[in-house]
Amino acid sequence: MGFTLTGPSLILRPPGPGDAEALFELASNPEVTRWFSWGPYTELAEPEAYVELCAQQREQGTQLDMMIVDKQLGPAGIIGLSEFSYRDRRCMVGTWLGADFWGTHVNRESKALIAHLGFERLGMNRIGAYSNPENERSTRALEAVGYVQEGVLRDWHRHDGKYLDVNIFGMLRGDWLGGEQAAVEVAIEGEIPPAFLR
Ligand SMILES: CC(C)(COP(=O)(O)OP(=O)(O)OC[C@H]1O[C@@H](n2cnc3c(N)ncnc32)[C@H](O)[C@@H]1OP(=O)(O)O)[C@@H](O)C(=O)NCCC(=O)NCCS
């Protein structure tokens, strides 16, 4: 059975080969991938390779990317957990959405679903996030759902040979329990990929 997280208006599930075309549509817009080391997609082979990589990462327990599907409007983007430290019970969250979904319920609800998975099922105590200091939209979108900005990590990323600072944010389990994100109803069906249950 497939693994899904279902909320009031969204379903999160691992991306499969049948999602490559939708991913291509969503991330061939340069505005969407502007802050990333990859993209915009210019050929279908790129999201096809990404979907394969996701399957390997699920198998290895290194990264858990999920397709965000709006129950009415269809595929909206990707949200994922990465950089796991099981000793410290922490990981990072990252999100990208097709431009039509910016400024809608999708950022808030997808972050609530993935936070539920991280804190309640994977036993995390902290979920962190990064934003480029110039990406004010992303910074605001994280703060709006309860992530606390903790500082700036200097030269943290290297894109095209250039080092970039990032803002670092965190949400602790206690912050989550006391905030609006934990109040979102989530149903989990299917098996959580076993490599993440440590
Ligand atoms: C980051 C992302 C997931 C956020 O989702 P979103 O739906 O756009 O977020 P929201 O609309 O809920 O929140 C954005 C906030 O930034 C504000 N905002 C938008 N553009 C802004 C700008 N140029 N400067 C400052 N604030 C801005 C919005 O008004 C909103 O604030 P509000 O909640 O106070 O009204 C989405 O924009 C996206 O996929 N961007 C491209 C990929 C990306 O950058 N991902 C993040 C990598 S760190």
Ligand as a Chemical Component Dictionary entry (heavy atoms), coordinates in Angstrom:
data_LIG
# 
_chem_comp.id                   LIG 
_chem_comp.type                 NON-POLYMER 
_chem_comp.pdbx_formal_charge   0 
_chem_comp.three_letter_code    LIG 
# 
loop_
_chem_comp_atom.comp_id 
_chem_comp_atom.atom_id 
_chem_comp_atom.alt_atom_id 
_chem_comp_atom.type_symbol 
_chem_comp_atom.charge 
_chem_comp_atom.model_Cartn_x 
_chem_comp_atom.model_Cartn_y 
_chem_comp_atom.model_Cartn_z 
_chem_comp_atom.pdbx_ordinal 
LIG C1  C1  C 0 8.499  29.533 -0.144 1  
LIG C2  C2  C 0 7.094  29.091 -0.500 2  
LIG C3  C3  C 0 6.946  27.596 -0.243 3  
LIG C4  C4  C 0 6.144  29.859 0.458  4  
LIG O1  O1  O 0 4.822  29.562 0.136  5  
LIG P1  P1  P 0 3.806  30.790 -0.158 6  
LIG O2  O2  O 0 2.492  30.218 -0.432 7  
LIG O3  O3  O 0 4.400  31.666 -1.192 8  
LIG O4  O4  O 0 3.823  31.488 1.244  9  
LIG P2  P2  P 0 2.708  32.432 1.840  10 
LIG O5  O5  O 0 2.020  33.186 0.746  11 
LIG O6  O6  O 0 1.899  31.636 2.792  12 
LIG O7  O7  O 0 3.593  33.416 2.682  13 
LIG C5  C5  C 0 4.456  34.292 2.084  14 
LIG C6  C6  C 0 4.477  35.576 2.887  15 
LIG O8  O8  O 0 5.460  36.397 2.320  16 
LIG C7  C7  C 0 4.839  37.621 1.919  17 
LIG N1  N1  N 0 5.585  38.030 0.747  18 
LIG C8  C8  C 0 5.383  37.696 -0.535 19 
LIG N2  N2  N 0 6.321  38.270 -1.314 20 
LIG C9  C9  C 0 7.122  38.976 -0.510 21 
LIG C10 C10 C 0 8.282  39.778 -0.698 22 
LIG N3  N3  N 0 8.807  39.972 -1.913 23 
LIG N4  N4  N 0 8.854  40.339 0.384  24 
LIG C11 C11 C 0 8.338  40.152 1.600  25 
LIG N5  N5  N 0 7.274  39.398 1.857  26 
LIG C12 C12 C 0 6.674  38.822 0.811  27 
LIG C13 C13 C 0 3.410  37.277 1.687  28 
LIG O9  O9  O 0 2.589  38.433 1.769  29 
LIG C14 C14 C 0 3.178  36.352 2.846  30 
LIG O10 O10 O 0 3.126  37.082 4.059  31 
LIG P3  P3  P 0 1.843  37.092 5.001  32 
LIG O11 O11 O 0 1.635  35.666 5.415  33 
LIG O12 O12 O 0 2.250  37.980 6.113  34 
LIG O13 O13 O 0 0.748  37.608 4.108  35 
LIG C15 C15 C 0 6.729  29.428 -1.973 36 
LIG O14 O14 O 0 6.724  30.820 -2.180 37 
LIG C16 C16 C 0 7.703  28.782 -2.951 38 
LIG O15 O15 O 0 7.561  27.637 -3.301 39 
LIG N6  N6  N 0 8.718  29.567 -3.406 40 
LIG C17 C17 C 0 9.693  29.057 -4.363 41 
LIG C18 C18 C 0 10.608 28.016 -3.731 42 
LIG C19 C19 C 0 11.304 28.532 -2.487 43 
LIG O16 O16 O 0 11.834 29.628 -2.466 44 
LIG N7  N7  N 0 11.269 27.678 -1.446 45 
LIG C20 C20 C 0 11.862 27.984 -0.181 46 
LIG C21 C21 C 0 13.270 27.628 -0.162 47 
LIG S1  S1  S 0 14.021 28.107 1.365  48 
# 
loop_
_chem_comp_bond.comp_id 
_chem_comp_bond.atom_id_1 
_chem_comp_bond.atom_id_2 
_chem_comp_bond.value_order 
_chem_comp_bond.pdbx_ordinal 
LIG C1  C2  SING 1  
LIG C2  C3  SING 2  
LIG C2  C4  SING 3  
LIG C2  C15 SING 4  
LIG C4  O1  SING 5  
LIG O1  P1  SING 6  
LIG P1  O2  DOUB 7  
LIG P1  O3  SING 8  
LIG P1  O4  SING 9  
LIG O4  P2  SING 10 
LIG P2  O5  DOUB 11 
LIG P2  O6  SING 12 
LIG P2  O7  SING 13 
LIG O7  C5  SING 14 
LIG C5  C6  SING 15 
LIG C6  O8  SING 16 
LIG C6  C14 SING 17 
LIG O8  C7  SING 18 
LIG C7  N1  SING 19 
LIG C7  C13 SING 20 
LIG N1  C8  SING 21 
LIG N1  C12 SING 22 
LIG C8  N2  DOUB 23 
LIG N2  C9  SING 24 
LIG C9  C10 SING 25 
LIG C9  C12 DOUB 26 
LIG C10 N3  SING 27 
LIG C10 N4  DOUB 28 
LIG N4  C11 SING 29 
LIG C11 N5  DOUB 30 
LIG N5  C12 SING 31 
LIG C13 O9  SING 32 
LIG C13 C14 SING 33 
LIG C14 O10 SING 34 
LIG O10 P3  SING 35 
LIG P3  O11 DOUB 36 
LIG P3  O12 SING 37 
LIG P3  O13 SING 38 
LIG C15 O14 SING 39 
LIG C15 C16 SING 40 
LIG C16 O15 DOUB 41 
LIG C16 N6  SING 42 
LIG N6  C17 SING 43 
LIG C17 C18 SING 44 
LIG C18 C19 SING 45 
LIG C19 O16 DOUB 46 
LIG C19 N7  SING 47 
LIG N7  C20 SING 48 
LIG C20 C21 SING 49 
LIG C21 S1  SING 50 
# 
